[in-house]
Amino acid sequence: MKFEEILADLRNKIYKPVYFLHGEEEYFIDIITDYIADNVLGEADREFNQTILYGKDANAGSIIDTARRYPMMANYQVVIVKEAQALSTLDEMISYTDNPVDSTILVICYKHKAFDSRKSLVKSIKKTGVVFKSDRLYDNKIPAWINEQLKIAGYTITPEAGRLLIGSLGSNLTKIRMELGKLMLNLEPGAVINEDVIEENIGISKEFNIFELQNAMGSGDIYKVNLICRHFAANPKSNPFVLTITLLYQFFTKLLILHSLKDRSKDNVVATEISVSPYFVRDYRSAAKQFDQGRVTKAISLLREYDLKFKGLNNASVTEGELLREMIFRMMH
């Protein structure tokens, strides 16, 4: 089942005896689990009928024993197994999932990786329950996800502000959702979130960020490039080198794709091919003029070289800031 379908059923009080939630993206697993924990039982019933177990402390036998109990003065009991990826006896749960108790809602949270869908346990759960694989969103899908989250809450966000948020927080949906929550607490309903709002409420600089660095590099503005590099070096916690390398790699990979396109005349076609909003295509066109295919290839090679240096290879004591300045200098000259 899809995430939206599962939530829709839960809101309509259509419950399944077993929910097996697995995959790399924690956010969707947490949302489903929290909804079940907060809404299936009333507050008074949770004390006796809601149990949280942890994979590292439990085994299949103890979980099954708990799940086979009957609720006390309630229609259901809820049993949530967190960190199920640490449960070495997980496959043994099939003795329960083949014949689950209707009055128990068992939620198994298997995070950080996907469970092998070919296993008998998955096939067993699918007969009467729900198996949901929580995949990470591709980077180009995150802006639309942010827009949707804000639209539901009655807010809008400018493309620049959305990109600024992603550039600072990466693709961690939980982190992004937390920051959006903070923003909405400080804004009037219906407000437009722009770069000024992001800077004022979250502390992400609208002048010194990875996208301004990309634009400065793409336009050949050496002075601004140096200013931003100096700011990054002075604020490594806000601008971690590993995130800078990751986003620059994505930037130059998109430029490489742009150079390979036979037809670059239509912005919407280019936007689709390089997975960006049409709003930002002009920035990539400008950067493609500054960085021809040879320079793009060189930049990607330098990113790999400095990623290894950051990890300690051929680098005894150079700081993140020094690595960044040296790498950018070599890219620009």
VEXDREN-518121 format. One record per residue (C-alpha): y, z, x; residue number from 1; residue in one letter. Coordinates in nm, 3 decimals. Layout:
<sites>
[[Y, Z, X], NUM, "a"]
...
</sites>
This chain:
<sites>
[[0.000, 0.000, 0.000], 1, "m"]
[[0.360, -0.054, 0.100], 2, "k"]
[[0.597, 0.234, 0.169], 3, "f"]
[[0.812, 0.161, -0.137], 4, "e"]
[[0.505, 0.139, -0.363], 5, "e"]
[[0.373, 0.475, -0.243], 6, "i"]
[[0.708, 0.646, -0.308], 7, "l"]
[[0.740, 0.480, -0.649], 8, "a"]
[[0.397, 0.613, -0.752], 9, "d"]
[[0.481, 0.961, -0.623], 10, "l"]
[[0.807, 0.965, -0.818], 11, "r"]
[[0.610, 0.869, -1.130], 12, "n"]
[[0.363, 1.153, -1.057], 13, "k"]
[[0.080, 0.911, -0.985], 14, "i"]
[[-0.112, 1.099, -0.718], 15, "y"]
[[-0.413, 1.002, -0.507], 16, "k"]
[[-0.665, 1.252, -0.369], 17, "p"]
[[-0.622, 1.138, -0.006], 18, "v"]
[[-0.326, 0.991, 0.184], 19, "y"]
[[-0.403, 0.867, 0.534], 20, "f"]
[[-0.072, 0.793, 0.709], 21, "l"]
[[-0.095, 0.645, 1.058], 22, "h"]
[[0.105, 0.436, 1.303], 23, "g"]
[[0.377, 0.434, 1.566], 24, "e"]
[[0.679, 0.488, 1.340], 25, "e"]
[[0.707, 0.857, 1.250], 26, "e"]
[[0.993, 0.812, 1.005], 27, "y"]
[[0.798, 0.660, 0.715], 28, "f"]
[[0.510, 0.905, 0.764], 29, "i"]
[[0.753, 1.197, 0.751], 30, "d"]
[[0.929, 1.069, 0.438], 31, "i"]
[[0.604, 1.036, 0.242], 32, "i"]
[[0.472, 1.372, 0.367], 33, "t"]
[[0.797, 1.556, 0.294], 34, "d"]
[[0.817, 1.408, -0.055], 35, "y"]
[[0.466, 1.531, -0.137], 36, "i"]
[[0.536, 1.872, 0.016], 37, "a"]
[[0.864, 1.915, -0.173], 38, "d"]
[[0.784, 1.765, -0.513], 39, "n"]
[[0.417, 1.785, -0.615], 40, "v"]
[[0.422, 2.162, -0.660], 41, "l"]
[[0.694, 2.388, -0.790], 42, "g"]
[[0.840, 2.641, -0.550], 43, "e"]
[[0.642, 2.929, -0.703], 44, "a"]
[[0.311, 2.740, -0.675], 45, "d"]
[[0.348, 2.642, -0.310], 46, "r"]
[[0.276, 2.989, -0.176], 47, "e"]
[[-0.084, 2.982, -0.302], 48, "f"]
[[-0.154, 2.610, -0.331], 49, "n"]
[[0.009, 2.438, -0.032], 50, "q"]
[[-0.153, 2.457, 0.310], 51, "t"]
[[-0.037, 2.301, 0.636], 52, "i"]
[[-0.294, 2.256, 0.913], 53, "l"]
[[-0.256, 2.114, 1.264], 54, "y"]
[[-0.506, 1.883, 1.429], 55, "g"]
[[-0.497, 2.068, 1.760], 56, "k"]
[[-0.595, 2.395, 1.589], 57, "d"]
[[-0.835, 2.268, 1.323], 58, "a"]
[[-1.157, 2.072, 1.291], 59, "n"]
[[-1.306, 1.854, 1.020], 60, "a"]
[[-1.513, 2.142, 0.883], 61, "g"]
[[-1.219, 2.377, 0.830], 62, "s"]
[[-1.009, 2.102, 0.672], 63, "i"]
[[-1.291, 2.008, 0.435], 64, "i"]
[[-1.343, 2.372, 0.337], 65, "d"]
[[-0.973, 2.403, 0.256], 66, "t"]
[[-0.964, 2.075, 0.064], 67, "a"]
[[-1.266, 2.174, -0.150], 68, "r"]
[[-1.093, 2.484, -0.285], 69, "r"]
[[-0.953, 2.474, -0.635], 70, "y"]
[[-0.586, 2.539, -0.709], 71, "p"]
[[-0.474, 2.879, -0.832], 72, "m"]
[[-0.291, 2.858, -1.166], 73, "m"]
[[-0.170, 2.503, -1.091], 74, "a"]
[[-0.288, 2.148, -1.149], 75, "n"]
[[-0.309, 2.063, -0.780], 76, "y"]
[[-0.332, 2.207, -0.434], 77, "q"]
[[-0.170, 2.020, -0.145], 78, "v"]
[[-0.329, 2.018, 0.201], 79, "v"]
[[-0.128, 1.856, 0.480], 80, "i"]
[[-0.289, 1.789, 0.818], 81, "v"]
[[-0.023, 1.731, 1.083], 82, "k"]
[[-0.091, 1.594, 1.433], 83, "e"]
[[-0.424, 1.453, 1.314], 84, "a"]
[[-0.433, 1.234, 1.628], 85, "q"]
[[-0.532, 1.554, 1.813], 86, "a"]
[[-0.831, 1.610, 1.583], 87, "l"]
[[-1.142, 1.512, 1.781], 88, "s"]
[[-1.365, 1.540, 1.474], 89, "t"]
[[-1.151, 1.323, 1.244], 90, "l"]
[[-1.431, 1.072, 1.178], 91, "d"]
[[-1.635, 1.355, 1.027], 92, "e"]
[[-1.384, 1.376, 0.740], 93, "m"]
[[-1.578, 1.091, 0.577], 94, "i"]
[[-1.814, 1.347, 0.423], 95, "s"]
[[-1.513, 1.461, 0.218], 96, "y"]
[[-1.331, 1.131, 0.162], 97, "t"]
[[-1.645, 0.975, 0.014], 98, "d"]
[[-1.625, 1.235, -0.263], 99, "n"]
[[-1.279, 1.400, -0.268], 100, "p"]
[[-1.177, 1.677, -0.506], 101, "v"]
[[-0.949, 1.541, -0.779], 102, "d"]
[[-0.734, 1.856, -0.789], 103, "s"]
[[-0.659, 1.836, -0.414], 104, "t"]
[[-0.398, 1.609, -0.256], 105, "i"]
[[-0.498, 1.578, 0.108], 106, "l"]
[[-0.238, 1.424, 0.341], 107, "v"]
[[-0.353, 1.326, 0.691], 108, "i"]
[[-0.070, 1.246, 0.936], 109, "c"]
[[-0.190, 1.048, 1.236], 110, "y"]
[[0.117, 0.969, 1.449], 111, "k"]
[[0.226, 0.776, 1.760], 112, "h"]
[[-0.044, 0.509, 1.732], 113, "k"]
[[-0.246, 0.317, 1.477], 114, "a"]
[[-0.592, 0.433, 1.376], 115, "f"]
[[-0.872, 0.177, 1.401], 116, "d"]
[[-0.878, 0.022, 1.052], 117, "s"]
[[-1.233, -0.105, 1.107], 118, "r"]
[[-1.373, 0.248, 1.103], 119, "k"]
[[-1.577, 0.375, 0.810], 120, "s"]
[[-1.327, 0.657, 0.745], 121, "l"]
[[-1.053, 0.407, 0.656], 122, "v"]
[[-1.284, 0.211, 0.427], 123, "k"]
[[-1.392, 0.535, 0.260], 124, "s"]
[[-1.033, 0.650, 0.195], 125, "i"]
[[-0.930, 0.312, 0.054], 126, "k"]
[[-1.183, 0.349, -0.231], 127, "k"]
[[-0.999, 0.637, -0.396], 128, "t"]
[[-0.691, 0.711, -0.184], 129, "g"]
[[-0.408, 0.552, 0.012], 130, "v"]
[[-0.410, 0.419, 0.367], 131, "v"]
[[-0.062, 0.346, 0.501], 132, "f"]
[[0.010, 0.200, 0.843], 133, "k"]
[[0.361, 0.287, 0.959], 134, "s"]
[[0.476, 0.010, 1.193], 135, "d"]
[[0.791, 0.024, 1.400], 136, "r"]
[[1.071, -0.195, 1.271], 137, "l"]
[[1.162, -0.488, 1.492], 138, "y"]
[[1.510, -0.444, 1.642], 139, "d"]
[[1.651, -0.729, 1.434], 140, "n"]
[[1.534, -0.555, 1.113], 141, "k"]
[[1.710, -0.224, 1.181], 142, "i"]
[[2.065, -0.334, 1.078], 143, "p"]
[[1.933, -0.439, 0.736], 144, "a"]
[[1.749, -0.106, 0.707], 145, "w"]
[[2.071, 0.084, 0.787], 146, "i"]
[[2.261, -0.122, 0.530], 147, "n"]
[[1.996, -0.047, 0.266], 148, "e"]
[[1.996, 0.329, 0.338], 149, "q"]
[[2.374, 0.342, 0.302], 150, "l"]
[[2.379, 0.116, -0.004], 151, "k"]
[[2.140, 0.351, -0.185], 152, "i"]
[[2.376, 0.640, -0.105], 153, "a"]
[[2.686, 0.441, -0.210], 154, "g"]
[[2.831, 0.354, 0.132], 155, "y"]
[[2.881, 0.038, 0.338], 156, "t"]
[[2.897, -0.017, 0.713], 157, "i"]
[[3.066, -0.289, 0.918], 158, "t"]
[[2.848, -0.505, 1.147], 159, "p"]
[[3.027, -0.367, 1.454], 160, "e"]
[[2.968, -0.006, 1.349], 161, "a"]
[[2.601, -0.074, 1.277], 162, "g"]
[[2.553, -0.235, 1.614], 163, "r"]
[[2.735, 0.054, 1.783], 164, "l"]
[[2.503, 0.304, 1.615], 165, "l"]
[[2.190, 0.116, 1.721], 166, "i"]
[[2.320, 0.068, 2.073], 167, "g"]
[[2.360, 0.443, 2.119], 168, "s"]
[[2.056, 0.570, 1.929], 169, "l"]
[[1.809, 0.289, 1.994], 170, "g"]
[[1.542, 0.211, 1.734], 171, "s"]
[[1.453, 0.572, 1.646], 172, "n"]
[[1.482, 0.567, 1.265], 173, "l"]
[[1.462, 0.944, 1.233], 174, "t"]
[[1.753, 0.987, 1.472], 175, "k"]
[[1.956, 0.714, 1.301], 176, "i"]
[[1.889, 0.866, 0.957], 177, "r"]
[[2.000, 1.210, 1.079], 178, "m"]
[[2.328, 1.068, 1.212], 179, "e"]
[[2.385, 0.875, 0.889], 180, "l"]
[[2.329, 1.200, 0.701], 181, "g"]
[[2.597, 1.372, 0.910], 182, "k"]
[[2.836, 1.086, 0.846], 183, "l"]
[[2.786, 1.098, 0.470], 184, "m"]
[[2.856, 1.471, 0.463], 185, "l"]
[[3.202, 1.403, 0.608], 186, "n"]
[[3.291, 1.095, 0.403], 187, "l"]
[[3.397, 1.033, 0.047], 188, "e"]
[[3.143, 0.842, -0.166], 189, "p"]
[[3.202, 0.468, -0.141], 190, "g"]
[[3.364, 0.488, 0.202], 191, "a"]
[[3.332, 0.206, 0.454], 192, "v"]
[[3.186, 0.317, 0.787], 193, "i"]
[[3.359, 0.141, 1.075], 194, "n"]
[[3.376, 0.191, 1.450], 195, "e"]
[[3.651, 0.452, 1.419], 196, "d"]
[[3.436, 0.658, 1.182], 197, "v"]
[[3.139, 0.636, 1.421], 198, "i"]
[[3.352, 0.743, 1.718], 199, "e"]
[[3.522, 1.029, 1.531], 200, "e"]
[[3.209, 1.175, 1.370], 201, "n"]
[[2.928, 1.095, 1.613], 202, "i"]
[[3.118, 1.069, 1.940], 203, "g"]
[[3.005, 0.717, 2.034], 204, "i"]
[[3.289, 0.540, 2.213], 205, "s"]
[[3.397, 0.214, 2.051], 206, "k"]
[[3.548, 0.097, 2.381], 207, "e"]
[[3.282, 0.206, 2.631], 208, "f"]
[[2.943, 0.111, 2.494], 209, "n"]
[[2.662, -0.130, 2.576], 210, "i"]
[[2.791, -0.404, 2.346], 211, "f"]
[[3.139, -0.393, 2.495], 212, "e"]
[[2.969, -0.419, 2.835], 213, "l"]
[[2.773, -0.724, 2.718], 214, "q"]
[[3.088, -0.886, 2.579], 215, "n"]
[[3.282, -0.816, 2.898], 216, "a"]
[[3.002, -0.963, 3.108], 217, "m"]
[[2.977, -1.261, 2.873], 218, "g"]
[[3.348, -1.334, 2.899], 219, "s"]
[[3.360, -1.276, 3.276], 220, "g"]
[[3.604, -0.984, 3.246], 221, "d"]
[[3.523, -0.812, 3.576], 222, "i"]
[[3.790, -0.545, 3.532], 223, "y"]
[[3.654, -0.430, 3.195], 224, "k"]
[[3.296, -0.449, 3.324], 225, "v"]
[[3.388, -0.211, 3.605], 226, "n"]
[[3.568, 0.028, 3.366], 227, "l"]
[[3.266, 0.050, 3.138], 228, "i"]
[[3.025, 0.094, 3.431], 229, "c"]
[[3.243, 0.377, 3.561], 230, "r"]
[[3.237, 0.540, 3.217], 231, "h"]
[[2.858, 0.506, 3.194], 232, "f"]
[[2.817, 0.657, 3.540], 233, "a"]
[[3.037, 0.953, 3.445], 234, "a"]
[[2.850, 1.008, 3.116], 235, "n"]
[[2.481, 0.945, 3.190], 236, "p"]
[[2.356, 1.160, 2.899], 237, "k"]
[[2.548, 0.950, 2.646], 238, "s"]
[[2.460, 0.626, 2.824], 239, "n"]
[[2.111, 0.664, 2.975], 240, "p"]
[[2.023, 0.399, 3.231], 241, "f"]
[[1.686, 0.329, 3.069], 242, "v"]
[[1.854, 0.243, 2.736], 243, "l"]
[[2.114, 0.027, 2.910], 244, "t"]
[[1.840, -0.169, 3.087], 245, "i"]
[[1.645, -0.211, 2.762], 246, "t"]
[[1.943, -0.343, 2.567], 247, "l"]
[[2.059, -0.570, 2.850], 248, "l"]
[[1.707, -0.712, 2.871], 249, "y"]
[[1.722, -0.790, 2.499], 250, "q"]
[[2.067, -0.947, 2.548], 251, "f"]
[[1.960, -1.178, 2.829], 252, "f"]
[[1.633, -1.265, 2.655], 253, "t"]
[[1.835, -1.381, 2.355], 254, "k"]
[[2.058, -1.589, 2.588], 255, "l"]
[[1.746, -1.746, 2.738], 256, "l"]
[[1.627, -1.842, 2.390], 257, "i"]
[[1.973, -1.976, 2.308], 258, "l"]
[[1.967, -2.201, 2.615], 259, "h"]
[[1.628, -2.336, 2.507], 260, "s"]
[[1.741, -2.440, 2.159], 261, "l"]
[[1.774, -2.814, 2.099], 262, "k"]
[[2.016, -2.768, 1.811], 263, "d"]
[[2.282, -2.500, 1.862], 264, "r"]
[[2.537, -2.641, 1.618], 265, "s"]
[[2.471, -2.413, 1.320], 266, "k"]
[[2.539, -2.041, 1.347], 267, "d"]
[[2.282, -1.941, 1.085], 268, "n"]
[[2.007, -2.133, 1.269], 269, "v"]
[[2.103, -1.978, 1.602], 270, "v"]
[[2.120, -1.632, 1.443], 271, "a"]
[[1.766, -1.668, 1.308], 272, "t"]
[[1.627, -1.795, 1.638], 273, "e"]
[[1.777, -1.517, 1.851], 274, "i"]
[[1.738, -1.248, 1.581], 275, "s"]
[[2.101, -1.138, 1.543], 276, "v"]
[[2.353, -1.133, 1.261], 277, "s"]
[[2.546, -1.463, 1.229], 278, "p"]
[[2.855, -1.246, 1.279], 279, "y"]
[[2.767, -1.203, 1.648], 280, "f"]
[[2.659, -1.558, 1.730], 281, "v"]
[[3.000, -1.641, 1.877], 282, "r"]
[[2.958, -1.361, 2.133], 283, "d"]
[[2.629, -1.512, 2.246], 284, "y"]
[[2.778, -1.862, 2.261], 285, "r"]
[[3.054, -1.729, 2.486], 286, "s"]
[[2.805, -1.545, 2.707], 287, "a"]
[[2.587, -1.858, 2.735], 288, "a"]
[[2.884, -2.040, 2.891], 289, "k"]
[[2.929, -1.763, 3.146], 290, "q"]
[[2.558, -1.726, 3.219], 291, "f"]
[[2.375, -2.056, 3.252], 292, "d"]
[[1.996, -2.059, 3.240], 293, "q"]
[[1.967, -1.993, 3.613], 294, "g"]
[[2.197, -1.690, 3.602], 295, "r"]
[[2.016, -1.555, 3.296], 296, "v"]
[[1.683, -1.579, 3.479], 297, "t"]
[[1.838, -1.402, 3.778], 298, "k"]
[[1.974, -1.125, 3.552], 299, "a"]
[[1.633, -1.064, 3.395], 300, "i"]
[[1.477, -1.049, 3.742], 301, "s"]
[[1.740, -0.793, 3.849], 302, "l"]
[[1.670, -0.582, 3.540], 303, "l"]
[[1.303, -0.563, 3.637], 304, "r"]
[[1.393, -0.478, 3.997], 305, "e"]
[[1.629, -0.197, 3.898], 306, "y"]
[[1.393, -0.064, 3.635], 307, "d"]
[[1.143, -0.007, 3.917], 308, "l"]
[[1.415, 0.150, 4.135], 309, "k"]
[[1.506, 0.381, 3.849], 310, "f"]
[[1.140, 0.487, 3.838], 311, "k"]
[[1.152, 0.571, 4.209], 312, "g"]
[[1.022, 0.255, 4.378], 313, "l"]
[[1.229, 0.183, 4.692], 314, "n"]
[[1.487, 0.434, 4.575], 315, "n"]
[[1.495, 0.773, 4.744], 316, "a"]
[[1.819, 0.924, 4.616], 317, "s"]
[[2.051, 0.670, 4.449], 318, "v"]
[[2.190, 0.798, 4.116], 319, "t"]
[[2.174, 0.620, 3.781], 320, "e"]
[[2.543, 0.537, 3.803], 321, "g"]
[[2.508, 0.384, 4.147], 322, "e"]
[[2.207, 0.182, 4.037], 323, "l"]
[[2.399, 0.052, 3.737], 324, "l"]
[[2.709, -0.050, 3.935], 325, "r"]
[[2.499, -0.223, 4.201], 326, "e"]
[[2.287, -0.408, 3.944], 327, "m"]
[[2.585, -0.527, 3.739], 328, "i"]
[[2.772, -0.634, 4.054], 329, "f"]
[[2.478, -0.854, 4.156], 330, "r"]
[[2.459, -1.002, 3.806], 331, "m"]
[[2.828, -1.089, 3.802], 332, "m"]
[[2.846, -1.239, 4.151], 333, "h"]
</sites>
